[in-house]
Amino acid sequence: MSHIVTANCNDCKYTDCCVVCPVECFYQDDTMLYIDPQDCIDCEACVPECPVEAIFAEANTPAQWTSYIQLNAEKCAALKGSGDGHITEKQDAKEGPGCTGKK
Ligand code: F3S
């Protein structure tokens, strides 16, 4: 089990989530953040931090976003492998045009 970052993070990247993660399991690309299922311990600390409710327990991922389960795993594996994208500190929110859940 793991927690999953889903569609609402797209182009928003508020990054409040990664700051509270005790196992530092968040990775990012230009689009959004992802949780590494290899490292996530399901503590749920990140869930209430996200202002656009993008993070769900894997088992509770809304049906329309279940593809994000594999996406989080694949992106983290690739980013980790490249030594790029690890994020543990807050950065300025992206809030791009595709960010539909703006604060
Ligand atoms: Fe994305 Fe929410 Fe974190 S918008 S970067 S999952 S706080």
Backbone and ligand atoms as CSV (ligand in chain L), in Angstrom:
chain,resi,resn,atom,element,x,y,z
A,1,MET,N,N,0.836,-1.209,0.000
A,1,MET,CA,C,0.000,0.000,0.000
A,1,MET,C,C,0.869,1.257,0.000
A,2,SER,N,N,0.258,2.286,-0.463
A,2,SER,CA,C,0.959,3.564,-0.512
A,2,SER,C,C,-0.108,4.650,-0.584
A,3,HIS,N,N,0.332,5.861,-0.550
A,3,HIS,CA,C,-0.560,6.959,-0.870
A,3,HIS,C,C,-0.225,7.441,-2.280
A,4,ILE,N,N,-1.216,8.062,-2.929
A,4,ILE,CA,C,-1.111,8.374,-4.348
A,4,ILE,C,C,-1.407,9.860,-4.590
A,5,VAL,N,N,-0.537,10.531,-5.345
A,5,VAL,CA,C,-0.839,11.905,-5.755
A,5,VAL,C,C,-1.613,11.819,-7.071
A,6,THR,N,N,-2.754,12.498,-7.127
A,6,THR,CA,C,-3.637,12.369,-8.292
A,6,THR,C,C,-3.798,13.707,-9.032
A,7,ALA,N,N,-4.764,13.721,-9.935
A,7,ALA,CA,C,-4.925,14.783,-10.934
A,7,ALA,C,C,-4.939,16.210,-10.396
A,8,ASN,N,N,-5.466,16.428,-9.207
A,8,ASN,CA,C,-5.575,17.810,-8.731
A,8,ASN,C,C,-4.220,18.482,-8.526
A,9,CYS,N,N,-3.174,17.674,-8.452
A,9,CYS,CA,C,-1.834,18.267,-8.315
A,9,CYS,C,C,-1.326,18.828,-9.648
A,10,ASN,N,N,-1.876,18.332,-10.750
A,10,ASN,CA,C,-1.430,18.761,-12.076
A,10,ASN,C,C,-1.346,20.274,-12.195
A,11,ASP,N,N,-0.158,20.774,-12.460
A,11,ASP,CA,C,0.073,22.193,-12.724
A,11,ASP,C,C,-0.127,23.090,-11.496
A,12,CYS,N,N,-0.448,22.486,-10.333
A,12,CYS,CA,C,-0.628,23.282,-9.101
A,12,CYS,C,C,0.652,23.259,-8.266
A,13,LYS,N,N,1.076,22.051,-7.869
A,13,LYS,CA,C,2.320,21.867,-7.125
A,13,LYS,C,C,2.453,22.827,-5.932
A,14,TYR,N,N,1.518,22.711,-4.999
A,14,TYR,CA,C,1.595,23.577,-3.817
A,14,TYR,C,C,2.757,23.186,-2.892
A,15,THR,N,N,3.151,21.912,-2.946
A,15,THR,CA,C,4.319,21.362,-2.227
A,15,THR,C,C,4.234,21.387,-0.696
A,16,ASP,N,N,3.051,21.636,-0.145
A,16,ASP,CA,C,2.905,21.556,1.319
A,16,ASP,C,C,3.063,20.107,1.784
A,17,CYS,N,N,2.754,19.193,0.897
A,17,CYS,CA,C,2.745,17.765,1.231
A,17,CYS,C,C,4.128,17.227,1.593
A,18,CYS,N,N,5.115,17.538,0.762
A,18,CYS,CA,C,6.426,16.887,0.916
A,18,CYS,C,C,7.137,17.290,2.200
A,19,VAL,N,N,6.803,18.479,2.715
A,19,VAL,CA,C,7.476,19.005,3.903
A,19,VAL,C,C,7.216,18.136,5.134
A,20,VAL,N,N,6.024,17.548,5.217
A,20,VAL,CA,C,5.653,16.801,6.420
A,20,VAL,C,C,5.967,15.307,6.319
A,21,CYS,N,N,6.494,14.885,5.193
A,21,CYS,CA,C,6.716,13.438,4.992
A,21,CYS,C,C,7.905,12.945,5.816
A,22,PRO,N,N,7.673,12.004,6.752
A,22,PRO,CA,C,8.774,11.538,7.617
A,22,PRO,C,C,9.783,10.662,6.887
A,23,VAL,N,N,9.412,10.134,5.732
A,23,VAL,CA,C,10.344,9.260,5.004
A,23,VAL,C,C,10.814,9.886,3.682
A,24,GLU,N,N,10.481,11.168,3.473
A,24,GLU,CA,C,10.960,11.924,2.294
A,24,GLU,C,C,10.755,11.149,0.994
A,25,CYS,N,N,9.492,10.768,0.747
A,25,CYS,CA,C,9.235,9.903,-0.414
A,25,CYS,C,C,8.585,10.639,-1.592
A,26,PHE,N,N,8.691,11.978,-1.637
A,26,PHE,CA,C,8.107,12.731,-2.757
A,26,PHE,C,C,9.141,13.061,-3.834
A,27,TYR,N,N,8.688,12.971,-5.082
A,27,TYR,CA,C,9.509,13.330,-6.242
A,27,TYR,C,C,8.679,14.230,-7.129
A,28,GLN,N,N,9.312,15.074,-7.927
A,28,GLN,CA,C,8.561,15.977,-8.787
A,28,GLN,C,C,9.140,16.018,-10.191
A,29,ASP,N,N,8.265,16.308,-11.146
A,29,ASP,CA,C,8.705,16.752,-12.460
A,29,ASP,C,C,8.016,18.093,-12.689
A,30,ASP,N,N,8.022,18.600,-13.895
A,30,ASP,CA,C,7.449,19.916,-14.125
A,30,ASP,C,C,5.931,19.933,-13.910
A,31,THR,N,N,5.292,18.778,-14.057
A,31,THR,CA,C,3.832,18.695,-14.002
A,31,THR,C,C,3.265,18.603,-12.592
A,32,MET,N,N,3.828,17.707,-11.783
A,32,MET,CA,C,3.232,17.447,-10.471
A,32,MET,C,C,4.218,16.705,-9.568
A,33,LEU,N,N,3.764,16.395,-8.359
A,33,LEU,CA,C,4.554,15.591,-7.440
A,33,LEU,C,C,4.030,14.158,-7.439
A,34,TYR,N,N,4.886,13.234,-7.037
A,34,TYR,CA,C,4.538,11.818,-6.978
A,34,TYR,C,C,5.062,11.249,-5.674
A,35,ILE,N,N,4.392,10.199,-5.173
A,35,ILE,CA,C,4.836,9.499,-3.962
A,35,ILE,C,C,5.450,8.167,-4.360
A,36,ASP,N,N,6.635,7.894,-3.812
A,36,ASP,CA,C,7.297,6.630,-4.105
A,36,ASP,C,C,6.676,5.516,-3.253
A,37,PRO,N,N,5.983,4.560,-3.888
A,37,PRO,CA,C,5.327,3.497,-3.121
A,37,PRO,C,C,6.307,2.570,-2.417
A,38,GLN,N,N,7.577,2.621,-2.833
A,38,GLN,CA,C,8.595,1.793,-2.166
A,38,GLN,C,C,8.914,2.342,-0.780
A,39,ASP,N,N,8.742,3.644,-0.616
A,39,ASP,CA,C,9.155,4.278,0.639
A,39,ASP,C,C,7.991,4.762,1.509
A,40,CYS,N,N,6.835,5.015,0.910
A,40,CYS,CA,C,5.671,5.520,1.668
A,40,CYS,C,C,5.268,4.533,2.757
A,41,ILE,N,N,5.043,5.068,3.975
A,41,ILE,CA,C,4.662,4.203,5.101
A,41,ILE,C,C,3.203,4.404,5.488
A,42,ASP,N,N,2.427,5.081,4.627
A,42,ASP,CA,C,0.994,5.281,4.863
A,42,ASP,C,C,0.687,5.998,6.170
A,43,CYS,N,N,1.513,6.966,6.525
A,43,CYS,CA,C,1.278,7.693,7.778
A,43,CYS,C,C,0.143,8.700,7.632
A,44,GLU,N,N,-0.170,9.095,6.386
A,44,GLU,CA,C,-1.263,10.022,6.064
A,44,GLU,C,C,-0.984,11.467,6.426
A,45,ALA,N,N,0.204,11.788,6.861
A,45,ALA,CA,C,0.509,13.161,7.269
A,45,ALA,C,C,0.308,14.155,6.127
A,46,CYS,N,N,0.586,13.743,4.904
A,46,CYS,CA,C,0.500,14.657,3.762
A,46,CYS,C,C,-0.928,14.953,3.323
A,47,VAL,N,N,-1.850,14.048,3.632
A,47,VAL,CA,C,-3.217,14.167,3.085
A,47,VAL,C,C,-3.885,15.495,3.442
A,48,PRO,N,N,-3.947,15.877,4.724
A,48,PRO,CA,C,-4.607,17.149,5.056
A,48,PRO,C,C,-3.820,18.391,4.657
A,49,GLU,N,N,-2.543,18.229,4.315
A,49,GLU,CA,C,-1.720,19.386,3.947
A,49,GLU,C,C,-2.053,19.918,2.558
A,50,CYS,N,N,-2.534,19.058,1.680
A,50,CYS,CA,C,-2.768,19.471,0.293
A,50,CYS,C,C,-4.040,20.301,0.164
A,51,PRO,N,N,-3.920,21.566,-0.281
A,51,PRO,CA,C,-5.094,22.453,-0.348
A,51,PRO,C,C,-6.085,22.078,-1.444
A,52,VAL,N,N,-5.666,21.197,-2.360
A,52,VAL,CA,C,-6.588,20.810,-3.444
A,52,VAL,C,C,-6.951,19.319,-3.382
A,53,GLU,N,N,-6.719,18.720,-2.216
A,53,GLU,CA,C,-7.105,17.323,-1.971
A,53,GLU,C,C,-6.667,16.379,-3.087
A,54,ALA,N,N,-5.384,16.420,-3.387
A,54,ALA,CA,C,-4.858,15.587,-4.475
A,54,ALA,C,C,-4.387,14.215,-4.013
A,55,ILE,N,N,-4.235,14.023,-2.687
A,55,ILE,CA,C,-3.609,12.789,-2.197
A,55,ILE,C,C,-4.622,11.860,-1.525
A,56,PHE,N,N,-4.558,10.590,-1.945
A,56,PHE,CA,C,-5.467,9.565,-1.414
A,56,PHE,C,C,-4.674,8.320,-1.040
A,57,ALA,N,N,-5.212,7.561,-0.070
A,57,ALA,CA,C,-4.695,6.212,0.148
A,57,ALA,C,C,-4.971,5.421,-1.120
A,58,GLU,N,N,-4.050,4.551,-1.476
A,58,GLU,CA,C,-4.198,3.802,-2.725
A,58,GLU,C,C,-5.574,3.131,-2.835
A,59,ALA,N,N,-6.011,2.521,-1.759
A,59,ALA,CA,C,-7.293,1.800,-1.790
A,59,ALA,C,C,-8.490,2.730,-1.956
A,60,ASN,N,N,-8.315,4.004,-1.640
A,60,ASN,CA,C,-9.415,4.972,-1.743
A,60,ASN,C,C,-9.266,5.923,-2.919
A,61,THR,N,N,-8.367,5.602,-3.842
A,61,THR,CA,C,-8.171,6.467,-5.005
A,61,THR,C,C,-9.449,6.476,-5.843
A,62,PRO,N,N,-10.001,7.657,-6.127
A,62,PRO,CA,C,-11.227,7.718,-6.931
A,62,PRO,C,C,-11.061,6.984,-8.265
A,63,ALA,N,N,-12.111,6.325,-8.702
A,63,ALA,CA,C,-12.063,5.437,-9.871
A,63,ALA,C,C,-11.455,6.112,-11.101
A,64,GLN,N,N,-11.777,7.379,-11.316
A,64,GLN,CA,C,-11.294,8.052,-12.535
A,64,GLN,C,C,-9.791,8.330,-12.485
A,65,TRP,N,N,-9.192,8.136,-11.332
A,65,TRP,CA,C,-7.769,8.455,-11.177
A,65,TRP,C,C,-6.918,7.237,-10.837
A,66,THR,N,N,-7.437,6.034,-10.971
A,66,THR,CA,C,-6.654,4.855,-10.582
A,66,THR,C,C,-5.395,4.691,-11.436
A,67,SER,N,N,-5.380,5.285,-12.635
A,67,SER,CA,C,-4.164,5.202,-13.460
A,67,SER,C,C,-2.983,5.905,-12.775
A,68,TYR,N,N,-3.297,6.800,-11.852
A,68,TYR,CA,C,-2.225,7.513,-11.139
A,68,TYR,C,C,-1.449,6.591,-10.196
A,69,ILE,N,N,-2.028,5.444,-9.839
A,69,ILE,CA,C,-1.323,4.506,-8.953
A,69,ILE,C,C,-0.050,4.040,-9.648
A,70,GLN,N,N,-0.211,3.602,-10.897
A,70,GLN,CA,C,0.955,3.155,-11.666
A,70,GLN,C,C,1.859,4.338,-12.019
A,71,LEU,N,N,1.238,5.472,-12.326
A,71,LEU,CA,C,2.014,6.660,-12.705
A,71,LEU,C,C,2.963,7.084,-11.584
A,72,ASN,N,N,2.458,7.112,-10.339
A,72,ASN,CA,C,3.322,7.483,-9.209
A,72,ASN,C,C,4.514,6.533,-9.114
A,73,ALA,N,N,4.256,5.240,-9.239
A,73,ALA,CA,C,5.332,4.255,-9.133
A,73,ALA,C,C,6.352,4.424,-10.260
A,74,GLU,N,N,5.842,4.567,-11.489
A,74,GLU,CA,C,6.747,4.681,-12.637
A,74,GLU,C,C,7.573,5.957,-12.599
A,75,LYS,N,N,6.920,7.055,-12.307
A,75,LYS,CA,C,7.643,8.339,-12.284
A,75,LYS,C,C,8.693,8.349,-11.184
A,76,CYS,N,N,8.349,7.828,-10.011
A,76,CYS,CA,C,9.325,7.816,-8.919
A,76,CYS,C,C,10.508,6.926,-9.249
A,77,ALA,N,N,10.243,5.773,-9.845
A,77,ALA,CA,C,11.342,4.874,-10.206
A,77,ALA,C,C,12.281,5.573,-11.190
A,78,ALA,N,N,11.692,6.251,-12.173
A,78,ALA,CA,C,12.511,6.929,-13.186
A,78,ALA,C,C,13.269,8.113,-12.592
A,79,LEU,N,N,12.571,8.921,-11.789
A,79,LEU,CA,C,13.208,10.105,-11.214
A,79,LEU,C,C,14.303,9.700,-10.229
A,80,LYS,N,N,14.014,8.695,-9.418
A,80,LYS,CA,C,14.992,8.209,-8.450
A,80,LYS,C,C,16.227,7.689,-9.187
A,81,GLY,N,N,15.975,6.937,-10.250
A,81,GLY,CA,C,17.061,6.369,-11.039
A,81,GLY,C,C,17.955,7.427,-11.660
A,82,SER,N,N,17.324,8.550,-12.017
A,82,SER,CA,C,18.098,9.618,-12.663
A,82,SER,C,C,18.742,10.547,-11.637
A,83,GLY,N,N,18.410,10.329,-10.351
A,83,GLY,CA,C,18.971,11.179,-9.305
A,83,GLY,C,C,18.381,12.575,-9.306
A,84,ASP,N,N,17.212,12.708,-9.915
A,84,ASP,CA,C,16.602,14.017,-10.110
A,84,ASP,C,C,15.212,14.058,-9.466
A,85,GLY,N,N,14.769,15.258,-9.078
A,85,GLY,CA,C,13.376,15.440,-8.700
A,85,GLY,C,C,13.000,15.166,-7.272
A,86,HIS,N,N,13.954,14.743,-6.431
A,86,HIS,CA,C,13.600,14.499,-5.029
A,86,HIS,C,C,13.242,15.838,-4.381
A,87,ILE,N,N,12.123,15.907,-3.693
A,87,ILE,CA,C,11.707,17.174,-3.085
A,87,ILE,C,C,11.303,16.952,-1.635
A,88,THR,N,N,11.905,17.743,-0.740
A,88,THR,CA,C,11.630,17.626,0.686
A,88,THR,C,C,11.271,18.975,1.306
A,89,GLU,N,N,11.417,20.044,0.520
A,89,GLU,CA,C,11.144,21.376,1.061
A,89,GLU,C,C,10.134,22.112,0.207
A,90,LYS,N,N,9.404,23.008,0.854
A,90,LYS,CA,C,8.388,23.763,0.138
A,90,LYS,C,C,9.042,24.681,-0.907
A,91,GLN,N,N,8.407,24.777,-2.049
A,91,GLN,CA,C,8.848,25.730,-3.061
A,91,GLN,C,C,7.626,26.536,-3.495
A,92,ASP,N,N,7.837,27.604,-4.246
A,92,ASP,CA,C,6.705,28.403,-4.702
A,92,ASP,C,C,5.763,27.536,-5.515
A,93,ALA,N,N,4.466,27.688,-5.257
A,93,ALA,CA,C,3.476,26.905,-5.994
A,93,ALA,C,C,3.575,27.231,-7.478
A,94,LYS,N,N,3.307,26.238,-8.310
A,94,LYS,CA,C,3.358,26.485,-9.751
A,94,LYS,C,C,2.108,27.251,-10.202
A,95,GLU,N,N,0.946,26.780,-9.772
A,95,GLU,CA,C,-0.336,27.415,-10.122
A,95,GLU,C,C,-0.403,27.804,-11.586
A,96,GLY,N,N,-0.080,26.854,-12.461
A,96,GLY,CA,C,-0.163,27.077,-13.908
A,96,GLY,C,C,-1.602,27.056,-14.382
A,97,PRO,N,N,-1.813,27.279,-15.688
A,97,PRO,CA,C,-3.176,27.338,-16.238
A,97,PRO,C,C,-3.956,26.047,-16.061
A,98,GLY,N,N,-3.244,24.924,-15.911
A,98,GLY,CA,C,-3.943,23.643,-15.753
A,98,GLY,C,C,-4.305,23.335,-14.320
A,99,CYS,N,N,-3.997,24.248,-13.409
A,99,CYS,CA,C,-4.297,24.030,-11.981
A,99,CYS,C,C,-5.760,24.379,-11.749
A,100,THR,N,N,-6.592,23.341,-11.683
A,100,THR,CA,C,-8.036,23.574,-11.633
A,100,THR,C,C,-8.567,23.782,-10.223
A,101,GLY,N,N,-7.775,23.414,-9.228
A,101,GLY,CA,C,-8.293,23.508,-7.860
A,101,GLY,C,C,-7.698,24.642,-7.073
A,102,LYS,N,N,-7.380,25.744,-7.761
A,102,LYS,CA,C,-6.680,26.860,-7.118
A,102,LYS,C,C,-7.299,27.295,-5.805
A,103,LYS,N,N,-6.408,27.677,-4.880
A,103,LYS,CA,C,-6.856,28.136,-3.563
A,103,LYS,C,C,-7.618,29.431,-3.683
L,1,F3S,FE1,FE,0.487,18.685,-5.253
L,1,F3S,FE2,FE,-1.047,19.113,-3.206
L,1,F3S,FE3,FE,1.418,18.414,-2.815
L,1,F3S,S1,S,-1.057,20.284,-5.083
L,1,F3S,S2,S,2.468,19.325,-4.535
L,1,F3S,S3,S,-0.134,17.149,-3.779
L,1,F3S,S4,S,0.289,19.878,-1.612
